Amino acid sequence: MQLAERLDRLGTETAFAVSQAANDWASAGNRVYPFHLGDINLPTPGNIVDAMNAAIADGKTGYCPAAGIPALREALADDIGRGRGMELSGANIVVQPGGKPVITKFIQTLMNPGDGVLYPNPGYPIYESQIDYYGGRALPYRYHETEAGFGIDLEQLRELAPQARLLIYNNLQNPLGCESTPEEMAEIARIAIEHDLTVLSDEAYFEMRYSGTSTSIASLPGMAERTVILYTFSKKFAMTGWRLGCAAAPVPIAEQIAKINTNDESCTTHFVQSAGAEALRDPSGAAVLLAELERRRDAAVAGLAAVPGVSCATPESTFYLFPNVTAAVERMGLSSVSEFSTAALRQTGVSFCTRHHFGSAQPDETEHYIRLAYSGISADDIEAGLRALADWVGSA
Ligand SMILES: Cc1ncc(COP(=O)(O)O)c(C=O)c1O
């Protein structure tokens, strides 16, 4: 049997390998503190579950329109538009089984083989995988550490932009937990307009914030007509396994994405869409989730502050921390951050991803980073796990 050659170019979420190592360690009878996966161990709000059950009882179990049911498209246009100060209608919305499909459909709709695509590194690994798979030219742009967290290397972005046709921008950012300053976002919009780039604005974490308000690059002048927004219910409503999201796009792009829907999955599950409409009608459960995540963020930041050789900003959004562990790695006499993560799992049960799970390090990178997700672990376990990590590093 011969497999398609393009599969050699398809990447994956290498973070799943970290899960495997953590599961193996737990199966051998060891305690594991799971900071590795961006899943949420909190229940979906009850009104959403009830709406889904009612929709099934009501017979919403058949095919439905490829672009989504009108009630949900309208509700999403209203919600996404209101949150961003934009005028959107149902025609701009194409419902998807999750946020992730928007990445591949953006690329399939707008990228020809050989086209350059700018994307964040460190960043969500599916961008690079999909660019490579469809024969694009991957143009990673980097971040630098700042007082408040991380910022985009705008000089590098400006240098690479003439080679690009598309720009992928993830604000609020996984894995860095950072967000653009207004100046940074304005400069990115300037670059996009100057080089006529079409933009994917991955806003999977737009509502996952503990203070302040989020801004979408799509709302800046000249950007709505060149930007596709990735929206998902996964994080905001603890619905990762339900698979519900959408693309909010200029109508000509939305129509093409809907055509891809027809080819790929026909439609997103009808009764799940009905539940999504209820989530937007009464989103009060999202605030409860956010309050719990904020408690966990505070526990995680405080716990990390006690680990010698680790420094970390306090992000106001997402549920990720991306601490600099360079001094801790050196203190332990280890030569790489991968060795640090393997040893940490075995000595303390603390499981986390490293920088390398979010794209290849650029040649001049010298600092070591890890990523902790605090969405799938209780505040008590965060405290216990990070205390064990502090004791281990401290004893070296
Ligand atoms: C930056 C980013 N974009 C998109 C997604 C995909 O979200 P979904 O689970 O809704 O497909 C994720 C999920 O972790 C993410 O972190």
The ligand as a Gaussian input file, in Angstrom:
#p B3LYP/6-31G(d) Opt

LIG

0 1
 C       -4.760000      28.994000      19.718000
 C       -5.778000      27.940000      19.500000
 N       -6.513000      27.969000      18.389000
 C       -7.448000      27.040000      18.132000
 C       -7.665000      26.009000      19.018000
 C       -8.692000      24.960000      18.659000
 O       -9.823000      25.042000      19.437000
 P      -10.996000      23.966000      19.305000
 O      -10.789000      22.976000      20.418000
 O      -12.234000      24.750000      19.450000
 O      -10.893000      23.314000      17.985000
 C       -6.925000      25.923000      20.189000
 C       -7.126000      24.809000      21.124000
 O       -6.406000      24.569000      22.060000
 C       -5.950000      26.917000      20.442000
 O       -5.190000      26.892000      21.543000

